[in-house]
C-alpha cells in the first residue's frame, strides 16, 4: 500500500472513531416509582447521527458481568440529538423498548460500545475493549470497583438518590453532552427528562443567576 493510501485509510478510520465517540450516554433512570415502569437510557450527540455499529450493554454489579445488550444498527439520533431505550410507559416512546424492571437499580452500569449484541452474551465480563462511554450508578450502595473500571480514573459512581428523590430523579448530564466520554463529573440528580434537553431540569430553581460552579457546590 502506498504512503498516500495509508494516510487516507488512517483518516477514514480516525473519522469513524471520532463520529462514534461523539455519541454519549446523557441520562439514566434506573429506579422509578413502584415496580420500575419508567426506566430509560438516553443517548445524545449530533442531530441525526447514525448509530450503526454501536451496542448498548447493561452490567450487573453483583457479578460484574452483562445481563442485556441491544444492537443500535439501523437507528439514529433524532432531530434534536436524542435517542431512547426504555420501558413502554416512557414518554416519548423509546425507539428500543425493554421490559419493566429491566434496568437494575445498582450498583450497576450501562455502557456504549462499538460492536454488536452478539459480542456480549449474558454474563460477559466487564471490558473496556471498544468502549465509547459508560455510567456506573447506584441507589445508595457501596462503590463497585469492578464496574468503575469502565470510567476514567478518578470518576465517581453516581447515586440516583443523591438529591433526595431516587424515584423521581435520574442521573443526567448538565448541560446535555457535558463532560465527555467515560466521565461522570458533570452528572447531577434532577427530575427525569427522557428524550428532551436536560437544560431546563438542571436550572437551579428560584435562582436564575446562580453559576454552574454554584450549582455544583449545591448539589455535589
Residue pairs with C-beta under 8 A, 6 or more apart in sequence:
1 9
17 114
19 49
20 53
20 54
20 114
20 132
21 132
21 181
22 45
22 46
22 49
23 43
23 44
23 45
23 49
23 51
23 54
23 77
23 112
23 132
23 133
24 43
24 44
24 45
24 112
24 133
24 173
24 177
24 180
24 181
25 41
25 42
25 43
25 44
25 110
25 112
25 133
25 134
25 135
26 42
26 43
26 44
26 82
26 172
26 173
26 176
26 177
26 198
27 40
27 41
27 42
27 44
27 170
27 171
27 172
27 173
27 192
27 193
27 194
27 198
28 40
28 41
28 42
28 103
28 110
28 135
28 137
28 158
28 160
28 170
28 171
28 172
29 38
29 39
29 40
29 86
29 160
29 169
29 170
29 171
29 192
29 194
30 36
30 39
30 103
30 104
30 105
30 106
30 108
30 137
30 139
30 160
31 39
31 105
31 106
31 139
31 160
31 161
31 166
31 167
32 38
32 39
32 167
32 168
32 192
33 167
33 168
35 100
35 101
36 87
36 100
36 101
36 103
36 105
37 87
37 88
37 89
37 100
37 101
38 86
38 87
38 89
38 90
38 192
39 86
39 87
39 90
39 98
39 100
39 101
39 102
39 103
40 84
40 85
40 86
40 87
40 90
40 94
40 103
40 170
40 192
40 194
41 56
41 84
41 85
41 86
41 103
41 110
42 82
42 83
42 84
42 194
42 195
43 51
43 56
43 77
43 82
43 83
43 84
43 112
44 77
44 81
44 82
44 83
44 173
44 176
44 177
45 77
45 81
45 177
46 77
46 81
47 77
47 78
47 79
47 80
47 81
48 76
48 77
48 78
48 79
49 76
49 77
49 81
50 75
50 76
51 72
51 73
51 75
51 76
51 77
51 83
52 72
52 73
52 74
52 75
53 72
53 73
53 114
53 115
54 72
54 73
54 112
54 113
54 114
54 115
54 132
55 69
55 70
55 71
55 72
55 112
55 113
55 114
55 115
55 116
55 117
55 119
55 120
56 69
56 70
56 72
56 85
56 96
56 110
56 111
56 112
57 66
57 68
57 69
57 70
57 110
57 111
57 112
57 113
57 120
57 124
58 66
58 67
58 68
58 69
58 103
58 104
58 108
58 109
58 110
59 65
59 66
59 67
59 108
59 109
59 110
59 111
59 126
59 147
59 150
60 66
60 67
60 104
60 108
61 104
61 106
61 107
61 108
61 109
61 138
61 141
61 144
61 146
61 147
63 123
64 125
64 126
64 144
64 146
64 147
65 122
65 123
65 124
65 125
65 126
66 120
66 121
66 122
66 123
66 124
67 104
67 122
67 123
68 98
68 102
68 122
69 117
69 119
69 120
69 121
69 124
70 85
70 96
70 98
70 117
71 116
71 117
72 83
72 96
73 116
75 83
75 95
75 96
76 83
77 83
78 195
80 196
80 197
81 176
81 177
82 195
82 196
83 95
84 90
84 92
84 93
84 94
84 95
84 96
84 194
84 195
85 94
85 95
85 96
85 97
85 98
86 94
86 96
86 97
86 98
86 194
87 94
87 97
87 98
87 99
87 100
87 102
88 94
88 97
88 100
89 100
90 194
90 195
91 194
91 195
92 194
92 195
94 194
94 195
103 110
105 138
105 139
105 160
106 137
106 138
106 139
106 141
106 160
107 136
107 137
107 138
107 141
107 142
107 143
107 144
107 147
107 157
108 136
108 137
108 138
108 144
108 147
109 126
109 134
109 135
109 136
109 137
109 144
109 147
109 150
110 134
110 135
110 137
111 131
111 133
111 134
111 135
111 150
112 131
112 132
112 133
112 134
113 119
113 120
113 129
113 130
113 131
113 132
114 130
114 132
115 130
126 146
126 147
126 149
126 150
128 149
128 150
131 150
131 182
132 181
133 181
133 182
134 150
134 151
134 182
135 158
135 171
135 184
135 187
136 144
136 147
136 148
136 150
136 151
136 157
136 158
136 184
137 157
137 158
137 159
137 160
137 171
138 144
138 157
138 158
138 159
138 160
139 159
139 160
139 161
139 166
140 159
140 161
140 166
143 157
144 157
147 157
148 155
148 157
150 182
151 182
151 183
151 184
152 182
152 183
155 182
155 183
155 184
155 185
156 184
156 185
157 184
158 171
158 184
158 187
158 189
159 189
160 166
160 169
160 170
160 171
160 189
161 169
161 189
162 169
162 188
162 189
162 219
163 169
163 188
163 189
163 190
163 219
165 189
166 189
168 191
168 192
169 189
169 190
169 191
169 192
170 189
170 190
170 191
170 192
170 193
171 184
171 187
171 188
171 189
172 187
172 188
172 189
172 190
172 192
172 193
172 198
172 201
172 202
173 179
173 186
173 187
173 198
174 186
174 187
174 188
174 190
174 198
174 199
174 202
174 212
174 215
175 197
175 198
175 199
175 202
176 197
176 198
176 199
178 186
179 185
179 186
179 187
188 202
188 215
188 219
188 220
189 219
190 198
190 201
190 202
191 201
192 201
193 200
193 201
202 215
204 210
204 214
204 215
204 218
210 218
